[in-house]
Amino acid sequence: MSDAPQTEDEELTLVTAAIAGDRAAFTRLYDLHYDRIYRHVLYRVRSVQDAEDLSQQVFLQAWRAMERYRPTGAPFVAWLFTIAHNLTMSFYRHNKLDRRQEGDNELELEGVVAEGDPEEQAEARVDQDRVRAAIVKLRPEQQLVVSLRFLENLSHHDIAETLGKSEGAVRVIQHRALQELRRIMEREGANG
């Protein structure tokens, strides 16, 4: 059995039912999207426990707001990513943590060279940590666009729908974020 609905129409049917208060439909949406939301949050907070807590809060807030949700053409998961981003930012503010500091080291990164040379694996981890550290130094809106575009592979159209901006504005935010990432990484490379 595949986790994803067979078509966008099937997901829209689930969303429509959840808006009407159908708990089973919302549970199905939860099952479909929990892993992506969890990975997104974990990437940001780097603590397994905090990521689990925040991911649950995302879905709790989504359930509470379901009757106000209106499909915009963007995937439902894009709305969930927005909630996750807002909760993550609130988490950092509430805990008075500096977003620019690295979190704890509980996170086991996916996508690291699984087999082969241990030196390559170590270099891949260092590179991923450098990119993560640079991303969290971006402005919150830039972080969200970079995360949705490159980590979650959403289209510019879907991101624009999610943020209530034009595709052009999203492309500008992305371009500026990538320029800033390059500057941050070059500056840190020169200092490290």
Buried (B, 14 or more C-beta within 10 A) or exposed (E): EEEEBEEEEEBBBBBEBBBEEBEEBBBBBBEBBBEBBBBBBBBBBBBBEBBEBBBBBBBEBBBEEBEEBEBBEBBBBBBBBBBBBBBBBEBBEEEEEEBEEEBEEEBEEEEBBEEEEEEEBEEBBEEBBBBBBBBBBBEBBBBBBBBBBBBBEBBBEBBBBBBEBEBEBBBEBBEBBBEBBEEBBEEEEEEE
